[in-house]
């Protein structure tokens, strides 16, 4: 089957293909771009990494580590919440695949909507399923990593205040794993952002392109230029909450 024939069978236009390719490049490439830029520019993640290491330094000085356990529990609950929510969304999407015709009737009644075939609508739904499956794997892996951190916190020895670098290996190990968990949580959360952009494909490919660009802009602004980052780095002490 030729490529043109395949496009005809799936009712895909070149505009749909362009929107999908741009979306996939932005979704898969943004974490790489953010990681590369963080090497040369302060970011929320790199800044929080320093605070994570400071936290582990304080933790290893304490006899009673209930505060640290409660913090780790709160972090785990956040990942658990999104993991369970993602499963509910996946269940709804899979159930919706059985009602494609009804979904077509609803979408076609919206203004500025490009009419699509049943197969194309199924492709759009499967894209959302792919995004949320990816998000679930990221959240569930973050949960496991935070569980490993809880074990390491329990196994960490008490460090004397006079020699804080004596247990630098233990501190760096736990801080690194919490950083990995934070990275996976961020990637799962970004999946939700890009899922919002993918949903606009149901209306129009142009809208998907605009929404994808908007999501990338919002993510990079919050990661590298937000008020929160300036507050964390000490470059802005104002109390105005913008981002």
C-alpha positions in Angstrom: 0.0 0.0 0.0 1.4 3.4 -1.0 1.8 6.2 1.4 -0.8 8.3 -0.4 -3.2 5.3 -0.2 -2.6 5.0 3.5 -3.3 8.7 4.0 -6.5 8.3 2.1 -7.6 5.3 4.1 -6.9 7.2 7.4 -8.4 10.5 6.1 -5.2 12.2 7.1 -4.3 15.5 5.4 -0.9 17.0 5.2 -2.0 19.6 7.7 -2.9 16.8 10.2 0.5 15.1 9.6 2.3 18.4 10.1 0.5 19.1 13.3 1.1 15.6 14.6 4.8 15.7 13.8 5.3 19.1 15.4 3.4 17.9 18.4 5.5 14.7 18.8 8.8 16.6 18.3 7.8 19.1 21.0 6.5 16.5 23.4 9.6 14.2 23.1 12.1 17.0 22.6 11.1 19.4 25.3 12.7 17.4 28.2 15.9 17.2 26.3 15.9 20.9 25.5 15.1 21.7 29.2 17.9 19.5 30.4 20.4 21.1 28.0 19.3 24.6 28.9 19.5 23.9 32.6 23.3 23.3 32.2 23.7 26.9 31.3 20.8 28.7 33.0 19.2 28.3 36.4 16.0 26.2 36.3 13.4 25.1 38.8 14.7 21.6 38.7 18.4 22.4 39.1 17.6 24.9 41.9 15.5 22.4 43.7 18.3 19.9 43.4 20.4 22.1 45.6 17.6 22.3 48.2 17.2 18.6 48.0 20.9 18.1 48.9 20.6 20.7 51.8 17.6 18.8 53.0 19.5 15.5 53.1 22.4 17.3 54.9 19.9 18.4 57.6 18.2 15.0 57.6 21.4 13.1 58.3 22.1 15.4 61.3 18.8 14.5 63.1 18.1 11.6 65.5 14.4 11.9 64.9 13.6 11.8 61.2 9.8 12.0 61.4 9.8 15.3 59.6 11.8 13.8 56.7 9.5 10.8 56.6 6.4 13.0 56.4 7.9 15.1 53.6 8.7 12.0 51.7 5.1 10.8 52.3 3.7 14.0 51.0 5.8 13.8 47.8 4.7 10.2 47.3 1.1 11.1 47.7 1.3 13.7 44.9 2.7 11.0 42.6 0.1 8.5 43.7 -2.7 11.0 43.1 -1.7 11.7 39.6 -1.0 8.0 38.9 -4.5 7.0 40.0 -6.0 10.0 38.1 -4.2 8.9 35.0 -5.7 5.4 35.3 -9.2 6.9 35.5 -8.5 9.0 32.4 -7.2 6.0 30.5 -10.3 4.0 31.5 -12.5 6.8 30.2 -10.5 7.0 26.9 -10.6 3.3 26.3 -14.4 3.2 27.0 -14.8 6.2 24.6 -13.2 4.1 21.8 -16.4 2.1 21.8 -18.5 5.2 21.1 -16.6 6.8 18.3 -19.7 7.5 16.2 -21.3 9.4 19.1 -18.1 11.3 19.7 -18.0 12.2 16.0 -21.6 13.6 16.2 -20.6 15.7 19.2 -17.4 17.1 17.7 -18.9 17.8 14.3 -21.5 20.1 16.0 -18.8 22.4 17.4 -17.9 25.6 15.6 -14.7 25.8 13.5 -14.4 22.0 13.6 -12.8 20.1 10.7 -14.9 17.0 9.9 -12.9 13.8 10.4 -13.5 10.1 9.6 -14.0 7.5 12.2 -10.5 6.2 11.7 -8.9 9.6 12.1 -10.9 10.2 15.3 -9.7 6.9 16.6 -6.1 8.0 15.9 -6.7 11.1 17.9 -8.0 9.1 20.8 -5.1 6.7 20.6 -2.7 9.6 20.8 -4.3 10.7 24.1 -4.1 7.1 25.3 -0.4 7.0 24.4 0.2 10.3 26.3 -1.5 9.1 29.5 0.1 5.7 29.4 3.5 7.5 29.2 2.4 9.7 32.1 1.4 6.7 34.2 4.7 5.0 33.7 6.5 8.2 34.8 4.4 8.7 37.9 4.6 5.1 39.0 8.4 5.1 38.6 8.6 8.3 40.6 6.6 6.5 43.4 9.0 3.6 43.4 12.0 6.0 43.5 10.6 7.9 46.4 10.0 4.6 48.2 13.7 3.8 47.7 14.5 7.2 49.2 12.4 6.4 52.3 14.5 3.3 52.8 17.7 5.2 52.4 16.6 7.8 54.9 15.9 5.0 57.4 19.3 3.4 56.7 21.3 6.7 56.8 23.7 7.1 59.8 23.6 10.1 62.0 26.2 12.6 60.9 28.2 14.7 63.4 27.8 18.4 62.8 31.6 19.0 63.1 32.3 16.9 59.9 29.5 17.3 57.4 31.5 15.9 54.5 32.1 12.6 56.2 28.9 11.1 54.8 28.8 13.0 51.5 28.4 9.8 49.5 25.2 9.0 51.4 23.9 12.5 51.1 24.6 12.7 47.4 23.0 9.2 46.8 19.7 10.1 48.4 19.6 13.6 46.9 20.3 12.1 43.4 17.4 9.6 43.7 15.0 12.3 44.9 16.1 14.3 41.9 15.4 11.4 39.6 11.9 11.1 41.1 11.4 14.8 40.6 12.4 14.5 37.0 9.9 11.6 36.4 7.2 13.5 38.2 7.8 16.5 36.0 7.7 14.5 32.8 4.5 12.9 33.8 3.0 16.3 34.7 4.2 17.7 31.3 2.2 14.8 29.7 -1.0 16.4 31.1 0.0 19.8 29.5 0.6 18.2 26.2 -2.6 16.2 26.4 -4.4 19.5 26.5 -2.7 20.5 23.3 -3.5 17.1 21.7 -7.2 17.5 22.6 -7.4 20.6 20.4 -6.7 18.3 17.4 -10.3 17.2 17.6 -11.3 20.7 16.6 -8.6 21.7 14.1 -5.0 21.0 13.2 -4.1 24.7 13.2 -5.5 24.9 16.8 -3.2 21.9 17.7 -0.2 23.8 16.4 -1.1 26.9 18.4 -1.8 24.9 21.5 1.5 23.0 21.3 3.5 26.2 20.9 1.6 27.7 23.9 2.3 24.7 26.1 6.0 24.8 25.2 6.1 28.5 26.0 4.3 28.1 29.4 6.6 25.2 30.4 9.8 26.9 29.5 8.7 30.2 31.2 7.8 28.5 34.4 11.0 26.4 34.4 13.4 29.2 33.5 11.8 32.6 34.0 9.0 32.3 36.6 8.6 34.4 39.7 8.9 31.2 41.7 12.4 30.5 40.3 13.5 34.1 41.1 12.2 33.6 44.6 14.1 30.3 45.0 17.3 31.7 43.7 17.0 34.9 45.9 16.9 37.3 43.0 13.3 38.4 43.7 11.8 38.7 47.2 8.5 40.3 46.2 5.3 38.7 47.3 3.4 39.2 44.0 2.3 35.8 42.8 2.4 35.8 39.0 3.5 32.2 38.2 
